[in-house]
Amino acid sequence: MRSLLYIVAVILIIGWALGVFAYSAGGLIHVLLVIAVIALVLGLIRRSAAI
């Protein structure tokens, strides 16, 4: 489950980067960035709690 979370986060960050350079998605791409950051933070918290 943890690797799936990271895959989704990376895909969202790449999508955000492409959207910023292309200026095609507007505010939606920033929402995707926020979701990706939250997913990464949750993954780090869960990993540190498991140790």
mmCIF file of the N, C-alpha and C atoms, coordinates in Angstrom:
data_MODEL
# 
_entry.id   MODEL 
# 
loop_
_atom_site.group_PDB 
_atom_site.id 
_atom_site.type_symbol 
_atom_site.label_atom_id 
_atom_site.label_alt_id 
_atom_site.label_comp_id 
_atom_site.label_asym_id 
_atom_site.label_entity_id 
_atom_site.label_seq_id 
_atom_site.pdbx_PDB_ins_code 
_atom_site.Cartn_x 
_atom_site.Cartn_y 
_atom_site.Cartn_z 
_atom_site.occupancy 
_atom_site.B_iso_or_equiv 
_atom_site.pdbx_formal_charge 
_atom_site.auth_seq_id 
_atom_site.auth_comp_id 
_atom_site.auth_asym_id 
_atom_site.auth_atom_id 
_atom_site.pdbx_PDB_model_num 
ATOM 1   N N  . MET A 1 1  ? 0.831  -1.196 0.000   1.00 0.00 ? 1  MET A N  1 
ATOM 2   C CA . MET A 1 1  ? 0.000  0.000  0.000   1.00 0.00 ? 1  MET A CA 1 
ATOM 3   C C  . MET A 1 1  ? 0.871  1.253  0.000   1.00 0.00 ? 1  MET A C  1 
ATOM 4   N N  . ARG A 1 2  ? 2.002  1.156  0.696   1.00 0.00 ? 2  ARG A N  1 
ATOM 5   C CA . ARG A 1 2  ? 2.877  2.316  0.796   1.00 0.00 ? 2  ARG A CA 1 
ATOM 6   C C  . ARG A 1 2  ? 3.470  2.681  -0.566  1.00 0.00 ? 2  ARG A C  1 
ATOM 7   N N  . SER A 1 3  ? 3.874  1.677  -1.342  1.00 0.00 ? 3  SER A N  1 
ATOM 8   C CA . SER A 1 3  ? 4.449  1.965  -2.654  1.00 0.00 ? 3  SER A CA 1 
ATOM 9   C C  . SER A 1 3  ? 3.401  2.546  -3.592  1.00 0.00 ? 3  SER A C  1 
ATOM 10  N N  . LEU A 1 4  ? 2.167  2.113  -3.473  1.00 0.00 ? 4  LEU A N  1 
ATOM 11  C CA . LEU A 1 4  ? 1.094  2.669  -4.290  1.00 0.00 ? 4  LEU A CA 1 
ATOM 12  C C  . LEU A 1 4  ? 0.894  4.143  -3.967  1.00 0.00 ? 4  LEU A C  1 
ATOM 13  N N  . LEU A 1 5  ? 0.988  4.484  -2.686  1.00 0.00 ? 5  LEU A N  1 
ATOM 14  C CA . LEU A 1 5  ? 0.850  5.876  -2.262  1.00 0.00 ? 5  LEU A CA 1 
ATOM 15  C C  . LEU A 1 5  ? 1.932  6.740  -2.895  1.00 0.00 ? 5  LEU A C  1 
ATOM 16  N N  . TYR A 1 6  ? 3.160  6.249  -2.909  1.00 0.00 ? 6  TYR A N  1 
ATOM 17  C CA . TYR A 1 6  ? 4.257  7.002  -3.505  1.00 0.00 ? 6  TYR A CA 1 
ATOM 18  C C  . TYR A 1 6  ? 4.111  7.119  -5.020  1.00 0.00 ? 6  TYR A C  1 
ATOM 19  N N  . ILE A 1 7  ? 3.619  6.078  -5.660  1.00 0.00 ? 7  ILE A N  1 
ATOM 20  C CA . ILE A 1 7  ? 3.407  6.125  -7.110  1.00 0.00 ? 7  ILE A CA 1 
ATOM 21  C C  . ILE A 1 7  ? 2.372  7.188  -7.454  1.00 0.00 ? 7  ILE A C  1 
ATOM 22  N N  . VAL A 1 8  ? 1.280  7.221  -6.714  1.00 0.00 ? 8  VAL A N  1 
ATOM 23  C CA . VAL A 1 8  ? 0.240  8.229  -6.945  1.00 0.00 ? 8  VAL A CA 1 
ATOM 24  C C  . VAL A 1 8  ? 0.803  9.631  -6.711  1.00 0.00 ? 8  VAL A C  1 
ATOM 25  N N  . ALA A 1 9  ? 1.580  9.803  -5.635  1.00 0.00 ? 9  ALA A N  1 
ATOM 26  C CA . ALA A 1 9  ? 2.151  11.112 -5.330  1.00 0.00 ? 9  ALA A CA 1 
ATOM 27  C C  . ALA A 1 9  ? 3.097  11.562 -6.442  1.00 0.00 ? 9  ALA A C  1 
ATOM 28  N N  . VAL A 1 10 ? 3.927  10.675 -6.942  1.00 0.00 ? 10 VAL A N  1 
ATOM 29  C CA . VAL A 1 10 ? 4.866  11.039 -8.005  1.00 0.00 ? 10 VAL A CA 1 
ATOM 30  C C  . VAL A 1 10 ? 4.122  11.408 -9.277  1.00 0.00 ? 10 VAL A C  1 
ATOM 31  N N  . ILE A 1 11 ? 3.089  10.656 -9.604  1.00 0.00 ? 11 ILE A N  1 
ATOM 32  C CA . ILE A 1 11 ? 2.296  10.966 -10.799 1.00 0.00 ? 11 ILE A CA 1 
ATOM 33  C C  . ILE A 1 11 ? 1.645  12.333 -10.665 1.00 0.00 ? 11 ILE A C  1 
ATOM 34  N N  . LEU A 1 12 ? 1.121  12.641 -9.486  1.00 0.00 ? 12 LEU A N  1 
ATOM 35  C CA . LEU A 1 12 ? 0.488  13.942 -9.278  1.00 0.00 ? 12 LEU A CA 1 
ATOM 36  C C  . LEU A 1 12 ? 1.499  15.084 -9.343  1.00 0.00 ? 12 LEU A C  1 
ATOM 37  N N  . ILE A 1 13 ? 2.691  14.876 -8.804  1.00 0.00 ? 13 ILE A N  1 
ATOM 38  C CA . ILE A 1 13 ? 3.718  15.919 -8.857  1.00 0.00 ? 13 ILE A CA 1 
ATOM 39  C C  . ILE A 1 13 ? 4.166  16.150 -10.297 1.00 0.00 ? 13 ILE A C  1 
ATOM 40  N N  . ILE A 1 14 ? 4.337  15.086 -11.067 1.00 0.00 ? 14 ILE A N  1 
ATOM 41  C CA . ILE A 1 14 ? 4.702  15.237 -12.472 1.00 0.00 ? 14 ILE A CA 1 
ATOM 42  C C  . ILE A 1 14 ? 3.598  15.968 -13.232 1.00 0.00 ? 14 ILE A C  1 
ATOM 43  N N  . GLY A 1 15 ? 2.355  15.612 -12.954 1.00 0.00 ? 15 GLY A N  1 
ATOM 44  C CA . GLY A 1 15 ? 1.230  16.294 -13.590 1.00 0.00 ? 15 GLY A CA 1 
ATOM 45  C C  . GLY A 1 15 ? 1.189  17.770 -13.238 1.00 0.00 ? 15 GLY A C  1 
ATOM 46  N N  . TRP A 1 16 ? 1.493  18.078 -11.975 1.00 0.00 ? 16 TRP A N  1 
ATOM 47  C CA . TRP A 1 16 ? 1.527  19.475 -11.544 1.00 0.00 ? 16 TRP A CA 1 
ATOM 48  C C  . TRP A 1 16 ? 2.621  20.232 -12.278 1.00 0.00 ? 16 TRP A C  1 
ATOM 49  N N  . ALA A 1 17 ? 3.813  19.636 -12.367 1.00 0.00 ? 17 ALA A N  1 
ATOM 50  C CA . ALA A 1 17 ? 4.929  20.296 -13.040 1.00 0.00 ? 17 ALA A CA 1 
ATOM 51  C C  . ALA A 1 17 ? 4.600  20.554 -14.510 1.00 0.00 ? 17 ALA A C  1 
ATOM 52  N N  . LEU A 1 18 ? 3.998  19.578 -15.169 1.00 0.00 ? 18 LEU A N  1 
ATOM 53  C CA . LEU A 1 18 ? 3.616  19.771 -16.566 1.00 0.00 ? 18 LEU A CA 1 
ATOM 54  C C  . LEU A 1 18 ? 2.560  20.860 -16.706 1.00 0.00 ? 18 LEU A C  1 
ATOM 55  N N  . GLY A 1 19 ? 1.622  20.890 -15.786 1.00 0.00 ? 19 GLY A N  1 
ATOM 56  C CA . GLY A 1 19 ? 0.566  21.901 -15.835 1.00 0.00 ? 19 GLY A CA 1 
ATOM 57  C C  . GLY A 1 19 ? 1.087  23.305 -15.590 1.00 0.00 ? 19 GLY A C  1 
ATOM 58  N N  . VAL A 1 20 ? 2.064  23.428 -14.688 1.00 0.00 ? 20 VAL A N  1 
ATOM 59  C CA . VAL A 1 20 ? 2.633  24.749 -14.410 1.00 0.00 ? 20 VAL A CA 1 
ATOM 60  C C  . VAL A 1 20 ? 3.340  25.280 -15.653 1.00 0.00 ? 20 VAL A C  1 
ATOM 61  N N  . PHE A 1 21 ? 4.078  24.416 -16.337 1.00 0.00 ? 21 PHE A N  1 
ATOM 62  C CA . PHE A 1 21 ? 4.813  24.872 -17.514 1.00 0.00 ? 21 PHE A CA 1 
ATOM 63  C C  . PHE A 1 21 ? 3.890  25.083 -18.711 1.00 0.00 ? 21 PHE A C  1 
ATOM 64  N N  . ALA A 1 22 ? 2.819  24.372 -18.782 1.00 0.00 ? 22 ALA A N  1 
ATOM 65  C CA . ALA A 1 22 ? 1.927  24.496 -19.936 1.00 0.00 ? 22 ALA A CA 1 
ATOM 66  C C  . ALA A 1 22 ? 0.805  25.511 -19.698 1.00 0.00 ? 22 ALA A C  1 
ATOM 67  N N  . TYR A 1 23 ? 0.542  25.859 -18.440 1.00 0.00 ? 23 TYR A N  1 
ATOM 68  C CA . TYR A 1 23 ? -0.543 26.781 -18.072 1.00 0.00 ? 23 TYR A CA 1 
ATOM 69  C C  . TYR A 1 23 ? -1.888 26.351 -18.651 1.00 0.00 ? 23 TYR A C  1 
ATOM 70  N N  . SER A 1 24 ? -2.119 25.045 -18.689 1.00 0.00 ? 24 SER A N  1 
ATOM 71  C CA . SER A 1 24 ? -3.346 24.585 -19.327 1.00 0.00 ? 24 SER A CA 1 
ATOM 72  C C  . SER A 1 24 ? -4.421 24.165 -18.329 1.00 0.00 ? 24 SER A C  1 
ATOM 73  N N  . ALA A 1 25 ? -4.041 23.766 -17.120 1.00 0.00 ? 25 ALA A N  1 
ATOM 74  C CA . ALA A 1 25 ? -5.029 23.221 -16.196 1.00 0.00 ? 25 ALA A CA 1 
ATOM 75  C C  . ALA A 1 25 ? -5.487 24.219 -15.145 1.00 0.00 ? 25 ALA A C  1 
ATOM 76  N N  . GLY A 1 26 ? -4.840 25.353 -15.033 1.00 0.00 ? 26 GLY A N  1 
ATOM 77  C CA . GLY A 1 26 ? -5.270 26.375 -14.088 1.00 0.00 ? 26 GLY A CA 1 
ATOM 78  C C  . GLY A 1 26 ? -5.158 25.930 -12.647 1.00 0.00 ? 26 GLY A C  1 
ATOM 79  N N  . GLY A 1 27 ? -6.200 26.198 -11.854 1.00 0.00 ? 27 GLY A N  1 
ATOM 80  C CA . GLY A 1 27 ? -6.162 25.908 -10.428 1.00 0.00 ? 27 GLY A CA 1 
ATOM 81  C C  . GLY A 1 27 ? -6.260 24.435 -10.084 1.00 0.00 ? 27 GLY A C  1 
ATOM 82  N N  . LEU A 1 28 ? -6.785 23.628 -10.989 1.00 0.00 ? 28 LEU A N  1 
ATOM 83  C CA . LEU A 1 28 ? -6.942 22.204 -10.709 1.00 0.00 ? 28 LEU A CA 1 
ATOM 84  C C  . LEU A 1 28 ? -5.606 21.526 -10.457 1.00 0.00 ? 28 LEU A C  1 
ATOM 85  N N  . ILE A 1 29 ? -4.581 21.916 -11.173 1.00 0.00 ? 29 ILE A N  1 
ATOM 86  C CA . ILE A 1 29 ? -3.289 21.265 -11.041 1.00 0.00 ? 29 ILE A CA 1 
ATOM 87  C C  . ILE A 1 29 ? -2.676 21.555 -9.667  1.00 0.00 ? 29 ILE A C  1 
ATOM 88  N N  . HIS A 1 30 ? -2.996 22.705 -9.090  1.00 0.00 ? 30 HIS A N  1 
ATOM 89  C CA . HIS A 1 30 ? -2.493 23.029 -7.759  1.00 0.00 ? 30 HIS A CA 1 
ATOM 90  C C  . HIS A 1 30 ? -3.191 22.192 -6.689  1.00 0.00 ? 30 HIS A C  1 
ATOM 91  N N  . VAL A 1 31 ? -4.439 21.864 -6.929  1.00 0.00 ? 31 VAL A N  1 
ATOM 92  C CA . VAL A 1 31 ? -5.142 20.954 -6.025  1.00 0.00 ? 31 VAL A CA 1 
ATOM 93  C C  . VAL A 1 31 ? -4.478 19.584 -6.066  1.00 0.00 ? 31 VAL A C  1 
ATOM 94  N N  . LEU A 1 32 ? -4.075 19.145 -7.238  1.00 0.00 ? 32 LEU A N  1 
ATOM 95  C CA . LEU A 1 32 ? -3.375 17.870 -7.364  1.00 0.00 ? 32 LEU A CA 1 
ATOM 96  C C  . LEU A 1 32 ? -2.040 17.900 -6.619  1.00 0.00 ? 32 LEU A C  1 
ATOM 97  N N  . LEU A 1 33 ? -1.356 19.027 -6.667  1.00 0.00 ? 33 LEU A N  1 
ATOM 98  C CA . LEU A 1 33 ? -0.094 19.153 -5.925  1.00 0.00 ? 33 LEU A CA 1 
ATOM 99  C C  . LEU A 1 33 ? -0.327 19.030 -4.431  1.00 0.00 ? 33 LEU A C  1 
ATOM 100 N N  . VAL A 1 34 ? -1.352 19.680 -3.931  1.00 0.00 ? 34 VAL A N  1 
ATOM 101 C CA . VAL A 1 34 ? -1.665 19.609 -2.502  1.00 0.00 ? 34 VAL A CA 1 
ATOM 102 C C  . VAL A 1 34 ? -1.981 18.165 -2.110  1.00 0.00 ? 34 VAL A C  1 
ATOM 103 N N  . ILE A 1 35 ? -2.737 17.462 -2.924  1.00 0.00 ? 35 ILE A N  1 
ATOM 104 C CA . ILE A 1 35 ? -3.057 16.061 -2.638  1.00 0.00 ? 35 ILE A CA 1 
ATOM 105 C C  . ILE A 1 35 ? -1.782 15.219 -2.633  1.00 0.00 ? 35 ILE A C  1 
ATOM 106 N N  . ALA A 1 36 ? -0.875 15.473 -3.568  1.00 0.00 ? 36 ALA A N  1 
ATOM 107 C CA . ALA A 1 36 ? 0.377  14.719 -3.622  1.00 0.00 ? 36 ALA A CA 1 
ATOM 108 C C  . ALA A 1 36 ? 1.228  14.968 -2.378  1.00 0.00 ? 36 ALA A C  1 
ATOM 109 N N  . VAL A 1 37 ? 1.318  16.212 -1.951  1.00 0.00 ? 37 VAL A N  1 
ATOM 110 C CA . VAL A 1 37 ? 2.101  16.541 -0.756  1.00 0.00 ? 37 VAL A CA 1 
ATOM 111 C C  . VAL A 1 37 ? 1.491  15.881 0.476   1.00 0.00 ? 37 VAL A C  1 
ATOM 112 N N  . ILE A 1 38 ? 0.176  15.922 0.595   1.00 0.00 ? 38 ILE A N  1 
ATOM 113 C CA . ILE A 1 38 ? -0.494 15.277 1.725   1.00 0.00 ? 38 ILE A CA 1 
ATOM 114 C C  . ILE A 1 38 ? -0.234 13.776 1.700   1.00 0.00 ? 38 ILE A C  1 
ATOM 115 N N  . ALA A 1 39 ? -0.269 13.168 0.520   1.00 0.00 ? 39 ALA A N  1 
ATOM 116 C CA . ALA A 1 39 ? -0.009 11.733 0.418   1.00 0.00 ? 39 ALA A CA 1 
ATOM 117 C C  . ALA A 1 39 ? 1.412  11.397 0.856   1.00 0.00 ? 39 ALA A C  1 
ATOM 118 N N  . LEU A 1 40 ? 2.377  12.226 0.467   1.00 0.00 ? 40 LEU A N  1 
ATOM 119 C CA . LEU A 1 40 ? 3.763  11.994 0.878   1.00 0.00 ? 40 LEU A CA 1 
ATOM 120 C C  . LEU A 1 40 ? 3.928  12.142 2.389   1.00 0.00 ? 40 LEU A C  1 
ATOM 121 N N  . VAL A 1 41 ? 3.323  13.168 2.949   1.00 0.00 ? 41 VAL A N  1 
ATOM 122 C CA . VAL A 1 41 ? 3.426  13.391 4.399   1.00 0.00 ? 41 VAL A CA 1 
ATOM 123 C C  . VAL A 1 41 ? 2.790  12.233 5.161   1.00 0.00 ? 41 VAL A C  1 
ATOM 124 N N  . LEU A 1 42 ? 1.625  11.789 4.725   1.00 0.00 ? 42 LEU A N  1 
ATOM 125 C CA . LEU A 1 42 ? 0.975  10.661 5.385   1.00 0.00 ? 42 LEU A CA 1 
ATOM 126 C C  . LEU A 1 42 ? 1.825  9.399  5.277   1.00 0.00 ? 42 LEU A C  1 
ATOM 127 N N  . GLY A 1 43 ? 2.455  9.195  4.126   1.00 0.00 ? 43 GLY A N  1 
ATOM 128 C CA . GLY A 1 43 ? 3.328  8.042  3.960   1.00 0.00 ? 43 GLY A CA 1 
ATOM 129 C C  . GLY A 1 43 ? 4.519  8.092  4.901   1.00 0.00 ? 43 GLY A C  1 
ATOM 130 N N  . LEU A 1 44 ? 5.107  9.267  5.056   1.00 0.00 ? 44 LEU A N  1 
ATOM 131 C CA . LEU A 1 44 ? 6.238  9.414  5.971   1.00 0.00 ? 44 LEU A CA 1 
ATOM 132 C C  . LEU A 1 44 ? 5.810  9.209  7.418   1.00 0.00 ? 44 LEU A C  1 
ATOM 133 N N  . ILE A 1 45 ? 4.654  9.726  7.785   1.00 0.00 ? 45 ILE A N  1 
ATOM 134 C CA . ILE A 1 45 ? 4.153  9.566  9.156   1.00 0.00 ? 45 ILE A CA 1 
ATOM 135 C C  . ILE A 1 45 ? 3.872  8.089  9.443   1.00 0.00 ? 45 ILE A C  1 
ATOM 136 N N  . ARG A 1 46 ? 3.251  7.427  8.494   1.00 0.00 ? 46 ARG A N  1 
ATOM 137 C CA . ARG A 1 46 ? 2.923  6.011  8.710   1.00 0.00 ? 46 ARG A CA 1 
ATOM 138 C C  . ARG A 1 46 ? 4.180  5.153  8.767   1.00 0.00 ? 46 ARG A C  1 
ATOM 139 N N  . ARG A 1 47 ? 5.191  5.508  7.958   1.00 0.00 ? 47 ARG A N  1 
ATOM 140 C CA . ARG A 1 47 ? 6.426  4.736  7.969   1.00 0.00 ? 47 ARG A CA 1 
ATOM 141 C C  . ARG A 1 47 ? 7.162  4.928  9.293   1.00 0.00 ? 47 ARG A C  1 
ATOM 142 N N  . SER A 1 48 ? 7.216  6.165  9.809   1.00 0.00 ? 48 SER A N  1 
ATOM 143 C CA . SER A 1 48 ? 7.907  6.408  11.062  1.00 0.00 ? 48 SER A CA 1 
ATOM 144 C C  . SER A 1 48 ? 7.136  5.801  12.245  1.00 0.00 ? 48 SER A C  1 
ATOM 145 N N  . ALA A 1 49 ? 5.837  5.715  12.155  1.00 0.00 ? 49 ALA A N  1 
ATOM 146 C CA . ALA A 1 49 ? 5.038  5.110  13.221  1.00 0.00 ? 49 ALA A CA 1 
ATOM 147 C C  . ALA A 1 49 ? 5.214  3.598  13.229  1.00 0.00 ? 49 ALA A C  1 
ATOM 148 N N  . ALA A 1 50 ? 5.496  2.985  12.085  1.00 0.00 ? 50 ALA A N  1 
ATOM 149 C CA . ALA A 1 50 ? 5.655  1.546  11.998  1.00 0.00 ? 50 ALA A CA 1 
ATOM 150 C C  . ALA A 1 50 ? 6.998  1.084  12.551  1.00 0.00 ? 50 ALA A C  1 
ATOM 151 N N  . ILE A 1 51 ? 7.952  1.991  12.641  1.00 0.00 ? 51 ILE A N  1 
ATOM 152 C CA . ILE A 1 51 ? 9.300  1.623  13.105  1.00 0.00 ? 51 ILE A CA 1 
ATOM 153 C C  . ILE A 1 51 ? 9.366  1.513  14.586  1.00 0.00 ? 51 ILE A C  1 
# 
